[in-house]
Amino acid sequence: MRQLIADSGSSKTDWRIINEDGSIQQLKTKGINPYLIPGNELLDSLKNELSEIVKIEFDIIHFYGAGCGQSKNKAKIKSVLNSIFKNSKVLVEDDMLAAARASCLNQLGIVCILGTGANACFYDGKSITQKMISLGYALGDEGSGNYIGKMILKAYLENELSEKLQTAFKNTFPEVTLENALENIYQKPYANRYFAQFFEFVLLHQKEKYCFELMTDAFQQFLEKSVLKFDHHQEYPIHFVGSVAFHANSIMRMVLNKNHLTAGNFMESPIAGLTLYHKNQNS
């Protein structure tokens, strides 16, 4: 059986091909968020980006993506993939199940996504039984890259950073002015990606009091909105998937310890774990 597996966030999509002999191929494309991309635009984009594999016949395609928890978005992605891969069975699930399968395989655990966005769930080894209320980048996403990026950008534009950080931010992002920022946020698409780009600045300056406290407070807010609301949250490991938790894992571990929680796995991307999961399911 030849399988195609995709894990898509707002910023990038990782693809893996599991061939019949067990060998694995990989490629990467832009992020796919069905809330933000019209179906016709998504179809054209994927046809172009997947041009090297569109002629391959897959028995099954497993697509996991941000925003794919909603039935309308699932249908949109499935329709697009069916248009490209006409003879393949297409299964579409949300990125939360991808993180759970990659982190836990068939074990129980609490799984969190902290990348461009934020989400969390309790996984019983087969399915998700509890899930946080995720309000997206405009109303929620505490602890995520776009949330932390939004906070540092706001502080910079309002001239509330220390002189050292204010200067460092200006030197790092000389194009960012009030006019430029407002245009990117309110007039251009993908404001969440725009905010998220500033997380790396916070991470780079994490020894500065403001940046350290910004991440610490954001992670605490995330736990309060998600993990701490789950039943028996102190009995299971807390796994994390996503670039923010992965690169700031020392701070997250500190916040977990403060809340008497057990740290589990930290993965930058779930794609390797997902590939192992589906390879095992097929063996």
N, C-alpha and C positions, 0 to 999 in steps of 0.2 A: 504493500500500500504506500503510495506517495502522498505525503501531507505537506500543506503550506500553513505555516503558523505566523500570525501577525500580532504584535503588541504595539498599540498606538496610543500616544499621548497627544497633548496639544502641540508639542514641539517637534517630535520625531516619531517615526514608525520603524520598528525593527521587524524584519521578516526572516524566517528560517524555513528551509526546505528539508524535509526528512525523506530521503530517497528510499527506494525499495530495498537497497542493500544496506541501509542504516547510515549511509554517509549523509553529511549535513552541509548545506550551502547557506549563505547568508547575504542579505542586502539591507539597505537602509533608505527610507524615503522621508518626505516631510510629514509632519504631524497631521492627523485627521481628527477633527472634532465635528461630528455631524450637526451640532448646534450652530456652528459658525460657517460651514461650507455648504453651498447649494449643491444638490445632487448632480446637476450637469457639469458643474465646475470640478467636482470630485471625480467624476467619471473620466473627464479629459485629463486631469492631473495624474490619476493612477495609470491610465493607459500609457501615458508618456513615461512615467517613472518606472513602471514595471515592464517596459518594452522587451527586456531581455528574457522574461519568463512567461509572457502572455501566451506563447504557443505550447507551453508545457501542460500536460493534462494531469490534474491532481484528483485523487480519489476524494479527498476531503480538505476543506479549508477551515481552519479555526481562526477567527478574527476576534481579538479582544481590544476594546477601545474605550477611551474616555467618552462619556455621554451615551454609551450603548446599553445602559440600564433601562432606558425608555424604549417602549415598543416601536414608536414612530422612528426613532433613530436606528434601531436594529434593522427595521424594514428598509430604511434608506441605504445602509451599508450593504445589506444582503442583496438588494436590487442591483447596486453598482457592481459588486463582485460577480454576481450571476451574469451580468452583461459582458464581463471580461472573460470569465472562466465558465463557459456555457455548460460544460459537462461535469462540473464539480459540485459536490454537496457542500453547502456553505452554512457554517454555524457561527453566529455572532453573539458574543457575551461582553459584559462590561469589564473595564480594567481592574475592578475590584476582585473579580473571580480569578483573573490572571495573576494578580499579586498573591492571592490565597493559595492557588495551586502551585505557584513557583516557590513560595516560602515554606509551605507546610506539606506539600505533596498529599499524603493521605492522613496527616496527623491533625490534632486539634490545636488551635491557636488564635490569637488576635493579630490581625494583619492591618497595617497602616500604609497608605500611599502618601508620601510627601515629596513631590517633585514640583512641577509648575503649579499643580493643584493639590488638594488634600482630600483624603477619604479614609475610612476605616471600617472594619467589620469583625465579627466573630465567625470563625470557620470550624465546622464540626468534623472535618476530614473528607467530607463529600460536598457539602453545600454551605452557603452563607445563611446563618440563622439570625444574626443581628447586624444592623448596619447604622452608621451615624447618619444624621440628616445633613446632607451636603448641599449647600446653597450656592456653590460656585464662586468665581472670583469677585463678583460685584457685591455679594452679601456675606460671604464666608471665606473659606479656604485659609483659616488661621493656621500659621505654621508653614505654609507653602512658600515656594519661591516667589510667586507673584504677590503674596501678602507681605512678605519681608521686603521685597523689592519696592512695593508700593509705599511702605512706611519710610524707607530710607530716602526715596525720591521726594516724598512729601516734606520730610524734615529738611532736605537740601533746598527745595524750592522756597520754603518758609524761613530759610536761613537759621535753622535751629541746631545745626551740627556744630561741633567744636571747630575752631579755625583750622586745625590740622585736617580734620575729616572733610570740611567744606572745600578746602583747597585740593585735597586728594580726589574728591568726587569730580570737581570741575576739570582737573587735569585728565582724569580717566574718561569722562564723558563731556568733552568740550562742546558737543553739539546740543546738549540739553540746556534749553532755556525755558522760561515759563510758557512762551508761545509755542515752542517746539513740543513740549511735553503735553500741553492741552490738545494740540492737534493730533498727536499720536494716541491719546487716550479717548478722545471724544469724536474724532473724525475718521480715523483709520481703523481697519479691522485688527483683531487679535491684540486687544489691550492687555490681556493676561500675559502674553508672551513679552510684550513691551515691559511690563512691570518685572517679570521674572529675570530679565537680563541683569538687573541691578543686584540680585542676590549674591552673585559672585563677588561683588565689591564688599558686601557685608562680611562674607566668609573670609575674604583676604584680610580684612581689618578686625577680625574677631577678638583680638587682644585689646582693642580699644573699648573702653567701658560702655559706650553707647551701643556699639554693634553687638557686644557680648550680651548685654541686657535685652536688646531687641530680639535676638534669637531665643534667649532663655524664656522671655515672656511669651513669645509667639508659640514656642513648643508647649509651654504650660497651658496656654489657651487651647491649643489643639487637643491635648489630652483631656482637658475638662469638657470639651465639646464632643469627644468621641469615646476613648478608651475607658475613662472613669465612669461613664454611663452604662457600660456593659456589665452584665451579670458575671460574678466571680472573676473580675478582671485581675485580681492578684494571684490567681491560681495558674495562669497560663503565660507562656512567653509572649512578648510583644515584638512582632516582626515588622520590619520596615522595608519598603521598596520605593526607590526614587532618589534622584540626585541630591536633593536637599538633606534628607536624613542620612544618606550614605556619606556625604562629604562633611557634614556637621555632626557625625555620630558621637563624638566625644561629649559635645554639649547635650545632645539628646540623652545619652546614657546617664549623665549627671541629673537631668530632669526626671528621668525614669526612676532613678535611685531615690530622689527626693520624694517621689510619690509611692515608694515601696513597690515598684513594678519590676518585673524581670525582663531584661533585654534579650531578644532572640536574634534572628539573622538580620543583617543589613545588606541589601542588594541595591546596586545602582539601577539595574534594569531587571525585569522578571524574565526576559526572553530565554536565558540559559536554563532556568528552572522550568519554564513552560515546555521547552524542547525535551527536557528529561522526562517530564510528566507524560507528555503525549507519546514519547518513544516507549516508555514503560507500559502505557495503556495498550499499545499496539503489539507488545511482545508476548 
